[in-house]
Amino acid sequence: MTSLQSLLQDPYTRRRTVAIIVALILTALVPLADTLLPAGWSSVLLAAGVLLLMATLLMLARPGSSGGIDPRQSDGSNRRGAGLLLYLSPVILLNLVYPLVSPAMAAVDVGGVQLTLVVLASSITVPWLAQAACLPAYRAIGDLMAERDMAAITRRFCTTWPAMFVQSLPLVVVFALPLWLATRWSLPALATYAALCALHLLFVQSLILANVGERRGLWAVAWVAYAAALFAAPTIWWLPPLLGTLTQVAAMGRGLVAVRLARRLDARHFSADLVRGLLLGAVLWADKFVLFLVTDGDFQVVIVFLAMLPAVIAYNYYFVNLAPRVDRAVATLHRTIAEEPLTVLAARSKRLSRTVDRAILSTGAVGMILTLVVVLLLEGIQPVNVLLAVSVGVASWAFMILTLLSYELDYIGEKVLPQVLGGIHVALCAAAFLLVGVVQGSAGAVLAYGSLVVADLVLVAVAWVLYKRHWTQPEYTLFWRHATSW
């Protein structure tokens, strides 16, 4: 009951909750438009989608709109807007370039498999693989991140990067083996897939410093180089990740003298981080990988990726615009625990809890409204696929919210619960796609994703209760619980 009251007592969270519910209902009703509305309304829905998109973008750009913070405290909103745009550069650039180069890729055969399929398999794998492969780096540099000394962070990263990359390579086998069992690709095709995954693993690890240092321009430079290589030479499959990596290596400068080739990271901690990353990343990315395995890559790629785009944008919006506020609020609480009386601690603790609630609900509102936008646009342009877009879009929204709640649980020190939620989600994905049978076509995919919507909304409710249990009194979970356990 307390978990539900937190959604209604604060006017800001109440408005965001209502926005999520209304957008969800409207999204579910869009496929009925052709039945309920007279002919010619598709253009009206298309116009409504465009207007709603513009309104959402304006809301995101408005100072103080994201997080319920006083506009006077939300300095640098234009900079954050530009930062979000730069951070979304891979989403923007790759969605522009891939449709242009797909015909050239499709004309190339790799061991009896179209290069397009091999690249698609890699593109679906890498986001999930990256979540696991990058997590050990944050353990290596974690004690330096509070000071934000990028020179020291770069040296530490360069010291551990070669070992981290080599010890992460078995992850490629973890994904390649089920791919081979499902598709029976030839050895050349499978080797190309594995090499692509390994090169992208190197690339995403090279981006860690740009991410930690919030160097959005450097991040965008890497993706511009990647997209340019892809556009100029789409059949030279190894060039884009390699060129993108080189832009980041060049930026490391003197830190490269710290590179150590013989160093090996602690195997127990490293393996634990890999498993943790795989289970945390599974919530947002496992469904696409399982979908590829079940269908051999023969599914509505454009519709699926377009429908998941709102969740991806909202997820990035959280980490660029809202997560820094949560970090500052946590740092303030730590200082209060050390320096202020208990009367002040209670107020700061309540403020932190409210800040995190608002961040999650703001992200949820952005994601659900953008999902409605995509569905409205598709109803106006390609109504035959709108039901698939609704099921994939709403499911992806649920995956994104579950990922954020898992992240907050992990952030506050509950390492096991998020992994359990991720494991349950993977099992549900496998059951949905294998039992429903996506091989039946788009109708099967709609049914599979629809069943995942129901199952994951239950997981979201469970995760929300667990999240509120730990974040309602964050000072206890962050500090007092550990102090009293001695």
Secondary structure, DSSP 8 states (H G I E B T S, - for coil): -HHHHHHHSSHHHHHHHHHHHHHHHHHHHGGGHHHHS-TTHHHHHHHHHHHHHHHHHHHHHSTT-SSS--GGG-TTHHHHHHHHHHHTHHHHHHHHHHHHHHHHHHT-EETTEEHHHHHHHHHHHHHHHHHHHHHHHHHHHGGGTTTT-HHHHHHHHHHHHHHHHHHHTHHHHHHHHHHHHHH---HHHHHHHHHHHHHHHHHHHHTHHHHHTT-HHHHHHHHHHHHHHHHH-TT-TTHHHHHHHHHHHHHHGGGGGG--SS----HHHHHHHHHHHHHHHHHHHHHHHHHHHHHTT-S-HHHHHHHHHHHHHHHHHIIIIIHHHHHHHHHHHHHHHHHS-HHHHHHHHHHHHHHHHHHHHHHHHHHHHHHHHHHHHHHHH-GGGHHHHHHHHHHHHHHHHHHHHHHHHHHTT--HHHHHHHHHHHHHHHHHHHHHTGGG-HHHHHHHHHHHHHHHHHHHHHHHHHHHHHHSSHHIIIIIHHHHT-
